[in-house]
Amino acid sequence: VPTLLMDREYEGDFTGNEARGDTIRIRRRDRGNAQEFTGTIASRQLEESKVDLKLERHVDASFAITTRELTLDLDDFSSQVLEPQVVSIAEDVDRYAASKYLDLPSFANVDASNVAQALPTTIASLAQARKVLNNQKVPMAGRVMVHDPELEAAFLSIDTFTEADKKGDEGTALREASLGRILGIDHFMGQNVDGDTPLVAPAAADVVGVTDNNEVVGANSITVSGLQPSTTFPLGTPLTIDHAVADGGPKNYILAAAMTTSAGGVGTAVLYDPSTGGLIRGEQLKAPTVAATTVVTINTATAGDSYFRRGALFHPRAFAFASVPLAVPPEAEGAVISDGGLSIRVIRDYDITTKQSVISLDVLVGAKVVQGELGTQFVVSA
């Protein structure tokens, strides 16, 4: 499921001669600059940042095959030999793609302090998750939600979730035994979503550092010094920046990516603002009324609570995914097949050292969060 719900428009940028580790540059959209015209325009430079989409996973399924198996008719060979290998590759790629949900910078099903709540018992949990998407200005069309099996079971136990006459789909979802479209979101269950591995932030006293206010315009991170050395603060860790009163006073943010400090206690923080539902850019932290540095408090005591990431809500443009066909060596017999949106290379060769035929199936894939503000993780308390 995950691979079919991600933006795949960038696959055409690969040539077909790639190897593991090859990348393409993806341009992130400018955020726009609309405002009221008052007699003079206010222009600015476009801020189209770029991210790399790397073909970082090469999945292989190879096996020796006997003469008897080679003599099977085409239908039997496909169902008994090839199909199980293709399924195993698809499941591996699905797990890889679903792992990218953990890079989304915001959280649904949390309270005002960003603490995860229990599994849903009412449809209100989904309404609040939808509110997160609304606050982040996620386009209404194309919204999807992927549940792990535990989260799916919780929602299917809610009557208002399963009553087809309240979903606006004329009963289609119920007849097809699928989750369907509910509250303007298409719902899917992903068997390969790992929702059982808890994230536990370091439980310690609050950590205080300082940040340089002279951040670069368009930058999507800030530098914080004076922190604990060689410490990793995971995605979702809350922190407070003590802005001057004239600039609105202290404000709460969360880390939109894991931050690991250097031996000197310096870290690079990518910030998400829960109040506006967006990532923070460097110029948003520039303020002429504050001193050369601003105090940053990382609330690790609050972040010490553990929680499970059991799903995600997003627009497909939040992610980029690519499955690139690999070339068939001229000395081997092979072809490229397409299954479930994956371009899988199938090669048959003879291993003279073991005097056996060997069939190898492999695929080269890559996935990346491109616009993290177009999605949110659905978290549940441990």
N, C-alpha and C positions, 0 to 999 in steps of 0.2 A: 504493500500500500504506500509507504512513504515515498518511494521513487516516482510514483505516478502522480503525486500531489505537489511536486516541486517544479519550478520553472526550468524548462529544458531547451530554451531558445538558443543557448550558447553552444550546444553540441556541434552546430555547423561551423563553429570557429576552429575546430580541430581538423587536422588534415587526414587523419587515418594512419599516420606513420609515427604516432606518439609512443613514448615509453613511460613507465612509472616515474612520477615526479615532474613530468612536463606540466606547464601551466599556461593559462591565458589570462589576460587582464580584463576584468569586468568593470564597466563604468557604473557607479551608483548615480541615481538621478539627483538632480539639483532639487532642493526643497521648495523652491519658488520664492517670489518676493512681492506678492500682491499687497497693495495698500491704496488708500484713498489719494486721488490726484488733487493737489491743492494749488496748482499753478506751475509747479516745477517738479520734474520727475526725479526720483531718487534711484539711481542705477548702482549696480554692484557687479563684481565679477561672479560668474557662475562658479558654484562650488561642487563640481562633480568629482568626487573622490573615486579611487579605484581599489578593487580588491582582487586577489588572485584566486582563480579556481584551479586547484591542483588535482591531477589524476593520481591520487595517493593510495588507491587500493587496487591491487591486482589479485583477483580471486581465481583460484585454479581448482579443478577437479579432474584428476588423472587416474587411470586404472588400466591394468592389464586385462586382456580379453582372450578367451579361448577360441579355438577353431569352431567348436560347437556353437558358441554364442554368435560367431560371425555368420553362421549359416542360417540363423533365424530369418524369417521373412521380415519385411520392412516394418510392418505394424508391431510385431512382437519385439523387434529390436528397439524400436522407439519407446515402447511402454515399459519394457523390462530393463533396458540398459541405459538409454539416454535420459529418459524422463526423470528418474530419481536424482541424477547428477545435475540436471538443469534446475530442479526444485531446490537442491542444496545450495547452488550458486545464488539463486534468487533470494533465498532466506538470508544468506550471508550479506548480500548487498543491502537488503532491507534493514538488517540490524545496523549496518554502517550508516545508512542514510538517516535512520531514526535517531542515531546518537547525536546528530547535528541539532536536534531539538534542544539539547542541553545548552546550546550556545545562544539561545534567545535571551535577551537581556531583562525581560520583565516577568512578573508572576501573577497568575490569577488564583483565586481561592485563598487569599491571604487577608488578614485584618489590617487595620490602619497602621500597625507597627511592622507590617511586612512578615508576620508570622503565619505559617501555613495552618489551614484549618483541616478538619476531619473530612473523610469521604462524603460526598454529597448525599443528602437525604431528601432534598427538595429541589425543584427546578430553579429555585432562586440562585443556587450556586452557578448554574449555567448563565442566568441573566447577569450576574455580577461579572462573570468571565467575558461575556459579550460587551459589558460596559468598558472593560479594559481595552478591548479592540476599538471601541468607539472613541475613547479618550486618546488613543494613539493614532486616530484618523486612518484606520485601516479601511480600504475600499469595501463597500457593502457587498458587491458582487464577487463571488469566488471564495468566500470565507469557508474554511474547513476546520474540523477538529479531529484529531487522532487520539483514540483512547487506548491505554493498555488494558489487558483483560480484567484487571481488578476495578479500574475506573468504569469500564463498560458495564460490569455486573452491578455496580452501585447505581448508575443511571437507569439501567433497565429495571431496577427495583422501584423506581419512581413512576407512579401511575401517569402523571401528566407528561412524562417523557415518552411513554409508549402508546398513549391514546392517539391514534392516527387522525381522528377528527379534529384535534386541536393543533395539528402540525402544519396544516395547509398543504399537504401533499396528496390529498384525496385517497389516502390509505395505501399508496404505492409502497412505502417503506415497510408497512406491516405485512403486506402480501409477499414481499420479496425477502422477508426476515432479515432486513438490513436496518441500520440505525436511522437512515433517512436524513431529511432536512428539517431541523428544529431550530426555531428562533433565528432563522436566516443563516444558519450554518449547516453545511453538509458534514455528517458525522460518520467516522469510520473506526473500526477496531483494528489495531495493528498488533498481531501476535508477537512481533519481534521488537516491540517497544519495551525497553528495559526499565520498568518502573519499580523494581524491587531492590535496587541499589541506592541506599540513602545517601544524601549529601549532608555531611556534618561539618559545619564551619568551626574554626578553632575557638574553643570556649576560653576566654581570658578577659582580663580587665580591658577597658577601652584603650585604644592605641591613639596617641595624638601625634600629628605631624603638621607640616606646613606646606603650602603650595605657592608657587610663583604666580602672581596675578597676570603677568605679562605673557599670556598664552597666545599662541599663533592663531590668527584668524583662519577659520576653517578646520583647525585641528580637532580631532575627535577624542583627545585624551589630555590629561593634565599630569604633571610630575609632582609627586608628593615625597618630601624628604623627612628625615627624623623618625622613621618607623622602625619596627622590629626588623633586624637583619635576617635575610634568608628565610622569610616567612611567606606562605601562600595564603592569600585571602580569596576565597572562592567567589565565583559569580553569585550575585544576590546579597553579598555582604552589605549591610546598611552603613552609611557614613553621613556625617554632618559637616557642612562647611560654614564657618562662622562669618558670614558676610556682615559688613557694617550695617548698622540700623538704617542709614541712608540708602542702602542698596537692598533693603528688604529684611535684613537680619539673618540669623542662622537658618539654613535650609537643608532638608534631608534629601539624600540621593541614595542609590544603590549601585554597586559595581555591576557593569554590564558585561564584564569579562573577568576571568580570574586575574589577580595581580600578585606577582611574585617579586618580593623586594630583593635588592642586591645585598651583598655583604656589608655595604655602607648604609643600609636602611632606606634606599630610594626605590620607589615603585612608580609605574605608569598606570594611572587609573582611567578606565573608560567608564563614564558616568551615565546613568539613566535617571531621569526625573519623573517619579511616579505621579506628580501633580499635573504634568503636562503630557505625559506619555511619550516622551521623546528622548533621544540621546543628546547629551550636552556637547556643544562645540566650544572651542577655546575662547572665542570672543564673548560668549555668554557669561564667562567668569571674570572678564576684565571689568574693573570698576575704578574710576579715577579717585574715588573718595576713600579707598582703603589703603592700608599700608603696603609695603613692598611684599609682604607675605600674609597669608590668611591661614588661620588654624583649621586643621581638618581632624575631626574625631571619627575614628572607625569603631563602630559599636559592635565589637566582637562578642560581647556578652550576650546580646540579643541574637546575633548570628549563630551562637553556639547551638541553637535548637536544630535538630535534624529534621529532614523532610524528604519525601519521595516525589520525584518528577514523573507523574503518571500519564502525561499527555501533553498536547500542545494545540493551540488555536492559532491559525495564521492564514495569510494570503499566499498563494503559490510564489509570488515574487519575493517573499522573504528569503527564499533559498534558490540556489542554482544547483542543478544536477546534470551530469554528463556521463553517458555510457558510450565509449568510443570503440569502434570495431578494430581489432588487431589484424595485421596483415598475415596471410598464410604463407609460410616459407615455401619457396619454389621447389624444394626437395621433398616436401611432404604433401600428402593428400588431405585436403580439408576444405572447409567452407565456413561462412559466417551465417549464423541463424539468428532470428529475432524472436524473443520470448518475453512477454510481459514488459516490453519497452527496453529490454537489454539486448545489446549486440554481442552475442557469444560466439567466439571462435571455436570450431571443432576440428581437431586434427587427428588423423590416424597415421601411425608410423610403425615400423617393425624394429624392435630392439634385438639386434643380433647377439648381444651378450647374454640375454636370457631366452632368446629364441621365442619371443612372445610379441604379439601385436599390442600396441599401447594406444589408447584413445585419450586425448587430453582436451578438456573444455576450459576456456578461461575468458575473463572479461576484465576490462580496465575501466574504473569508474572514479568519479570525484564529486564531492558535494561541499557546499559552503553556504553559511549565512551571508546574504548580500545586503539585505535591508532588515536588520533585526527589529526595527520599530514596527514592522508589519506582522509581528507575531508575539505570542506570550506562552510561557509554560504553565500548565495546570499542575500545581503542587498540592500535596496532601501531607498532613502531619504524620509523624512516625508513630 
